[in-house]
Amino acid sequence: MDKQTQDHISALDRASVLHPFTQLKDFASGKAGDPTIIETAKGIRITDATGREYIDGFAGLYCMNVGYGRTEVADAISRQAHKLAYYHSYAAHTTEDLARLSDRLVRMAPGKMSKVFYGMSGSDANETQAKLVWYYNNLRGLPKKKKIISRERGYHGCSVIAGSMTGMSFYHDYMDLPVSGILQAGVPHHYWGAQPGETEEQFSARRAEELEALILREDPDTIGAFIAEPVLGTGGITPPPAGYWAAIQPILRKYDVLLIADEVITGFGRTGAMFGCDLYGIEPDLITVAKGLTSAYVPLSAAIVGEKVYKVLEDGADRVGAFSHGYTYSGHPLGVAAANAVLDIVEREDIPGNARRVGSYFQQRLKETFAGLPIVGEVRGVGLMAAIEFVAAPATKTRFNPLLKVGARVSKAARDLNLIARAMPHGDILGFAPPLVTTTAEIDEIVDLSHKAVLSVMQELKA
């Protein structure tokens, strides 16, 4: 794209686009610079309008799992668009691909699943999960059993209920969130949350005891569900401590609390298993998927409904009538076509296996490269998701002054070296979630560029 066209597109964008998670005044005034106009992409690399190529170390937003430029996915979308671009799924209308995808997801998913409801994003799928919890308990004659427990630093979306379930205050500020009926349990992060000398197993047991105390304090007859990511994503890319899920799940079963597994990030291979639930022995009642479902080629999300929940919905139908929830684009033919094409790749190329093998190498390289640096407190991750957390004094876990913006500076330094790695919003953290087709050679590039970025910021801090 020539410079004149770039300037024109930048001006149009600045004048008309309300960008998510952007400092509006700085962008509008030009202080934040021009928008990055992305033109093309292939594999794990994207190219902007100036011709500059970046390694995308974050797979878009954890979503471009099978890599950019997969022509078989584009061809599947095109074939469907030429055959039937749209029809709704209300009142038992369907398409061949919708039926096949739903059957596939029920068979693939962990736990005892029964049905699939479709939306467009992880946020709306978690809105659906909340409504299902309320509907389920109303049909059971338990109208008080409606509160949903999420966790500090859990991320479940930005819509009204999903945003309320997200356990980070900056998603709530000035937005009148969270709404009532959403409770928060403690974050399962041993590094920051453990008491002196407390093992991971002891810490997990304490978190389970705290959860039980919260349920009892609120009254078990008012608690409908617990929602959690198998691995914390936006809250810091934090795998659960040892014994966490084994300690949490008996508490939920004891008090008849549904478990919603938010697999939006971890689903379809990111942890090295097909689902995070598979890796950690989680038996969910409801599962939320999006991102990797289509590798973001077309927006599509799904709320996968377990047999226990669905049976209550079906048994109540004669009494209450039709299931009164749905979107114009539920089960959209183009999204469904993309999902089937992507899942063909996931299964044919053993994408979870690649994430497991290459991810093991990635975790090893990160620890070898960064764990001993004087500004690194923790290197953590699982599969092809990882984080480096920076602290001023590792021995005492003393945080940096937030005004130094160390995480953001490392992210910018990496970008200056043509690597996209994300400054995570909860602390001085550099996050990675490269496409699941990444090779060990590409991991070496990612780690080496990250190391250069960290060293450059260390020099700035010394100065």
C-alpha positions in Angstrom: 0.0 0.0 0.0 1.5 3.4 -1.0 2.0 6.1 1.6 -0.8 8.3 0.3 -3.3 5.4 0.7 -1.9 4.5 4.1 -2.4 8.1 5.3 -6.0 8.2 3.9 -6.9 4.9 5.6 -5.4 6.1 8.9 -7.4 9.3 8.7 -10.6 7.4 8.0 -9.9 5.0 10.8 -9.1 7.8 13.3 -12.3 9.7 12.4 -14.7 6.8 12.5 -13.6 3.6 14.4 -14.1 3.2 18.1 -11.3 0.8 18.9 -11.5 -1.7 21.8 -9.0 -1.2 24.7 -7.5 2.0 23.2 -6.8 5.3 24.9 -9.3 7.3 23.0 -7.9 10.8 23.4 -4.4 9.8 22.6 -5.5 8.0 19.5 -7.9 10.7 18.4 -5.1 13.4 18.8 -2.5 11.3 17.1 -0.3 11.2 20.2 -0.5 7.3 20.2 0.6 7.2 16.5 -1.2 5.9 13.5 -3.2 2.7 13.5 -1.3 -0.4 12.4 -3.0 -1.4 9.1 -2.7 -5.2 8.7 -2.7 -6.3 5.1 -1.7 -10.0 4.8 -0.7 -13.0 6.9 0.7 -16.5 6.5 1.6 -19.1 9.1 2.6 -17.3 12.3 3.5 -14.0 10.6 1.5 -10.9 9.7 2.5 -8.1 7.4 1.3 -4.4 7.7 0.7 -1.9 5.0 4.3 -0.6 5.1 5.5 -4.1 4.3 6.8 -4.7 7.8 6.5 -8.4 8.9 5.9 -9.5 12.5 5.9 -12.8 14.2 2.5 -13.0 15.9 3.5 -14.5 19.3 -0.1 -14.1 20.5 -2.1 -15.7 17.7 -4.2 -12.6 17.3 -5.9 -12.8 20.7 -5.2 -16.5 21.5 -7.3 -17.5 18.5 -5.4 -18.1 15.2 -4.6 -21.6 16.3 -4.1 -23.3 12.9 -2.2 -20.3 11.5 -2.9 -17.6 9.0 -3.7 -18.2 5.3 -5.1 -21.7 5.5 -6.7 -21.9 2.0 -8.8 -25.0 2.9 -10.7 -23.0 5.5 -11.2 -20.1 3.0 -12.4 -22.6 0.4 -14.9 -24.1 2.8 -16.3 -20.6 3.7 -16.5 -19.8 0.0 -18.3 -23.0 -1.0 -20.8 -22.5 1.8 -21.3 -18.8 0.8 -22.0 -19.8 -2.8 -24.4 -22.6 -1.8 -26.2 -20.9 1.1 -24.8 -17.8 2.8 -27.3 -17.6 5.6 -30.4 -19.1 7.1 -31.4 -19.0 10.8 -31.6 -21.9 13.2 -34.8 -20.9 15.0 -37.8 -23.3 15.1 -35.7 -26.4 14.2 -34.2 -25.1 11.0 -30.7 -26.5 10.3 -28.0 -27.1 7.7 -26.0 -30.2 7.1 -22.8 -28.7 8.5 -24.6 -27.4 11.6 -25.8 -30.9 12.4 -22.4 -32.5 11.7 -20.5 -29.9 13.8 -22.8 -30.2 16.7 -22.5 -34.0 16.8 -18.8 -33.6 16.5 -18.5 -31.2 19.4 -20.7 -33.3 21.7 -18.4 -36.3 20.9 -15.2 -34.3 21.3 -16.0 -32.4 24.4 -15.0 -33.6 27.9 -17.7 -34.7 30.4 -21.2 -36.0 29.4 -22.4 -33.4 26.9 -25.7 -33.4 25.1 -26.4 -30.3 23.0 -24.7 -27.2 21.5 -26.0 -23.6 21.4 -24.2 -21.2 19.1 -23.3 -17.5 19.3 -20.6 -15.2 17.9 -18.2 -14.6 20.7 -16.9 -16.0 24.0 -18.7 -13.1 25.8 -22.1 -14.0 24.4 -21.6 -17.7 25.0 -20.9 -17.0 28.7 -24.1 -14.8 28.7 -25.9 -17.9 27.4 -24.3 -20.0 30.2 -25.6 -17.6 32.9 -29.1 -17.7 31.4 -28.9 -21.5 31.2 -28.0 -21.7 34.9 -31.0 -19.5 35.9 -33.4 -21.3 33.6 -32.2 -24.7 34.8 -32.8 -23.8 38.5 -36.1 -22.2 37.8 -37.3 -25.4 36.0 -36.1 -27.4 39.0 -38.2 -25.2 41.4 -35.1 -23.6 42.9 -35.7 -19.9 42.1 -33.1 -18.6 44.7 -30.3 -20.7 43.3 -29.0 -18.1 40.9 -25.7 -16.6 42.1 -22.6 -17.4 40.0 -19.1 -17.6 41.5 -16.2 -16.6 39.3 -12.6 -15.9 40.4 -10.4 -13.0 40.8 -8.4 -12.4 37.6 -10.7 -14.8 35.7 -11.6 -13.5 32.3 -15.0 -14.4 30.8 -15.8 -11.5 28.4 -16.9 -7.9 28.3 -20.7 -8.0 27.9 -22.9 -7.3 30.9 -23.0 -10.7 32.7 -19.8 -12.0 31.2 -18.0 -8.8 32.1 -19.3 -9.0 35.6 -17.9 -12.5 35.9 -14.6 -11.2 34.7 -12.6 -10.7 37.9 -10.6 -7.6 37.1 -11.8 -4.2 38.2 -10.6 -2.2 35.2 -13.2 -4.1 33.1 -15.8 -2.8 35.5 -14.8 0.8 36.2 -17.2 3.4 34.9 -19.3 0.6 33.3 -21.6 0.0 36.3 -20.2 -3.6 36.6 -20.3 -6.0 38.2 -24.1 -6.5 38.4 -25.5 -8.2 41.5 -25.5 -11.9 41.9 -21.9 -12.4 40.8 -19.4 -13.5 43.5 -15.7 -13.9 43.4 -13.4 -16.6 44.8 -9.6 -16.2 45.2 -7.2 -16.4 42.3 -5.4 -19.8 42.1 -1.9 -18.3 41.7 0.6 -19.9 44.1 3.4 -17.4 43.4 1.4 -14.5 44.7 -1.2 -16.1 46.9 0.7 -18.7 48.9 1.5 -18.3 52.6 5.1 -18.7 53.6 6.1 -22.4 53.3 2.8 -23.4 51.8 3.0 -26.1 49.1 0.9 -25.9 45.9 -1.3 -28.7 47.2 -1.8 -26.9 50.6 -2.5 -23.7 48.8 -5.1 -25.5 46.6 -6.7 -27.0 49.6 -7.0 -23.6 51.2 -8.6 -22.1 48.1 -11.1 -25.0 48.2 -11.8 -24.3 51.9 -12.3 -20.6 51.1 -14.7 -21.5 48.3 -16.8 -23.7 50.6 -16.8 -21.0 53.3 -18.1 -18.5 50.6 -20.9 -20.9 49.6 -21.9 -21.5 53.2 -21.8 -17.8 54.0 -24.0 -16.9 51.0 -26.3 -20.0 51.6 -25.8 -23.0 49.2 -29.5 -22.7 48.2 -28.5 -19.4 46.4 -25.5 -20.6 44.5 -26.1 -21.8 41.0 -22.8 -22.1 39.3 -19.0 -21.7 39.4 -17.3 -20.5 36.2 -13.6 -20.9 35.6 -11.0 -21.2 32.9 -8.9 -24.4 33.2 -5.8 -22.1 32.9 -6.2 -18.4 33.7 -5.8 -16.5 30.4 -5.9 -12.7 30.4 -5.6 -12.7 34.2 -1.9 -13.6 33.7 -1.6 -16.9 31.8 -1.5 -18.9 35.0 -1.8 -22.7 35.1 -3.6 -24.0 38.2 -1.4 -25.1 41.2 -1.1 -28.8 41.9 -4.2 -30.4 43.3 -6.4 -27.3 42.6 -9.1 -28.9 40.4 -9.2 -32.1 42.5 -9.9 -30.0 45.6 -12.4 -27.6 44.0 -14.7 -30.1 42.2 -16.0 -32.1 45.3 -17.1 -28.8 46.9 -19.2 -28.0 43.9 -20.8 -31.4 43.8 -21.4 -31.3 47.5 -23.5 -28.2 47.2 -25.2 -28.9 43.8 -23.3 -26.1 42.1 -22.9 -26.4 38.3 -19.4 -26.1 36.9 -19.0 -24.0 33.8 -15.6 -24.6 32.1 -14.6 -21.6 30.1 -12.5 -23.2 27.3 -12.5 -20.2 25.0 -8.7 -20.0 25.1 -7.8 -23.5 26.1 -10.2 -25.4 23.8 -8.9 -27.3 20.7 -5.3 -27.8 21.7 -3.7 -24.8 23.3 -2.6 -26.7 26.5 -1.4 -29.7 24.6 -4.6 -31.6 25.2 -7.8 -31.2 23.1 -9.4 -29.4 26.0 -8.0 -28.0 29.3 -10.6 -30.1 31.1 -8.9 -33.2 29.6 -5.5 -32.1 31.0 -6.7 -31.3 34.5 -9.4 -33.9 35.1 -12.2 -31.4 35.1 -15.8 -32.8 34.7 -17.9 -29.8 33.6 -21.6 -29.4 33.4 -21.4 -26.6 30.8 -18.5 -25.7 28.4 -17.8 -22.4 26.6 -15.8 -22.5 23.4 -15.0 -19.8 20.8 -11.6 -18.6 19.4 -10.1 -22.0 18.4 -13.4 -23.3 17.2 -12.9 -21.5 13.9 -9.4 -20.3 14.5 -11.1 -16.8 14.2 -11.6 -17.3 10.4 -15.3 -16.5 11.0 -16.8 -15.4 14.4 -18.5 -18.4 16.1 -18.9 -19.5 19.7 -20.7 -22.3 21.4 -22.2 -23.1 24.8 -22.0 -26.9 25.1 -24.7 -28.2 27.4 -24.2 -31.3 29.6 -26.8 -34.1 29.8 -27.7 -33.3 33.4 -28.7 -29.7 32.5 -30.3 -30.5 29.1 -32.6 -33.2 30.6 -34.1 -30.6 33.0 -34.6 -28.2 30.0 -36.3 -30.9 27.9 -38.5 -32.2 30.8 -39.7 -28.6 31.5 -40.7 -27.9 27.9 -44.3 -29.1 28.1 -44.8 -26.7 31.1 -43.0 -23.6 29.9 -43.1 -23.9 26.1 -40.3 -23.0 23.6 -36.7 -22.4 24.7 -36.8 -18.6 24.5 -33.2 -17.7 23.7 -31.3 -17.2 20.5 -29.5 -14.9 18.1 -30.1 -14.0 14.5 -26.7 -15.6 13.7 -26.9 -18.7 16.0 -25.4 -21.5 14.0 -24.5 -19.2 11.0 -23.7 -21.3 8.0 -20.4 -19.6 7.2 -19.1 -19.9 10.8 -20.2 -23.6 10.9 -18.4 -24.3 7.6 -15.2 -22.6 8.9 -15.4 -24.6 12.2 -15.7 -28.0 10.4 -12.8 -27.1 8.2 -10.7 -26.0 11.1 -11.5 -29.1 13.2 -10.5 -31.2 10.2 -7.1 -29.6 10.4 -7.0 -29.9 14.2 -7.6 -33.7 14.0 -5.7 -34.4 10.8 -2.5 -32.6 11.8 -2.8 -33.5 15.5 -2.7 -29.8 16.5 -2.9 -30.6 20.3 0.0 -33.0 19.9 2.1 -30.2 18.2 1.2 -27.8 21.0 2.2 -30.4 23.5 5.6 -31.3 21.9 6.5 -27.8 20.8 5.0 -26.3 23.9 7.3 -28.5 26.1 10.3 -27.1 24.2 8.9 -23.6 24.5 8.4 -23.9 28.3 12.0 -25.3 28.7 13.5 -22.5 26.6 11.7 -19.8 28.4 12.8 -21.1 31.8 16.4 -21.6 30.7 16.6 -18.1 29.2 14.6 -16.0 31.7 14.3 -17.7 35.1 17.7 -16.4 36.4 17.4 -12.8 35.3 17.4 -10.2 38.1 14.0 -8.7 37.1 12.1 -12.0 36.5 10.0 -13.3 39.3 8.2 -16.2 37.6 8.2 -18.0 34.3 5.1 -20.1 33.9 2.9 -21.7 31.3 1.6 -24.9 29.8 1.5 -26.0 26.2 1.7 -23.0 23.8 0.7 -20.4 26.4 3.2 -18.8 28.7 4.1 -15.7 30.7 7.1 -14.0 32.2 6.4 -11.9 35.2 8.8 -9.1 36.1 9.5 -7.9 39.6 11.9 -5.4 41.1 13.4 -7.9 43.6 12.7 -11.6 42.9 14.0 -12.7 46.4 11.4 -10.7 48.2 8.8 -10.6 45.3 8.8 -6.8 45.4 6.8 -5.4 42.5 8.0 -2.6 40.3 6.5 0.9 40.6 3.5 0.7 38.2 4.5 4.0 36.7 7.6 2.3 35.3 5.3 0.2 33.1 7.9 -2.5 32.8 5.6 -5.1 31.1 4.4 -2.6 28.6 8.0 -1.5 27.8 9.1 -5.1 27.2 6.2 -5.6 24.9 7.0 -2.5 23.0 10.7 -3.5 22.8 9.7 -6.8 21.4 7.4 -5.2 18.8 10.3 -2.9 17.8 12.1 -6.2 17.0 9.1 -7.4 15.0 7.7 -9.7 17.6 4.1 -9.4 19.0 4.0 -10.5 22.6 1.3 -9.1 24.9 1.7 -6.9 27.9 -0.8 -8.6 30.2 -3.2 -6.2 32.0 -2.7 -7.5 35.6 0.9 -6.7 36.5 4.2 -6.5 34.7 3.7 -9.6 32.6 4.8 -10.5 29.1 2.4 -13.1 27.6 2.8 -15.5 24.8 0.2 -17.6 22.9 1.6 -18.3 19.5 -0.4 -20.3 16.8 -0.5 -24.0 17.6 1.3 -24.8 14.3 4.5 -23.0 15.5 7.7 -25.0 15.0 10.6 -25.4 17.4 12.7 -23.2 15.0 10.1 -20.4 15.3 10.0 -20.9 19.1 13.8 -20.2 19.0 13.1 -16.9 17.2 10.4 -15.9 19.6 12.5 -16.6 22.7 15.6 -15.0 21.2 13.8 -11.8 20.3 12.0 -11.7 23.7 15.4 -12.0 25.4 16.8 -9.1 23.4 13.7 -7.0 24.4 14.1 -7.9 28.1 17.8 -7.1 28.1 17.1 -3.7 26.4 14.6 -2.8 29.1 16.9 -3.9 31.8 19.5 -1.5 30.5 16.9 1.3 30.5 16.1 0.5 34.1 19.7 0.5 35.1 20.1 3.9 33.4 
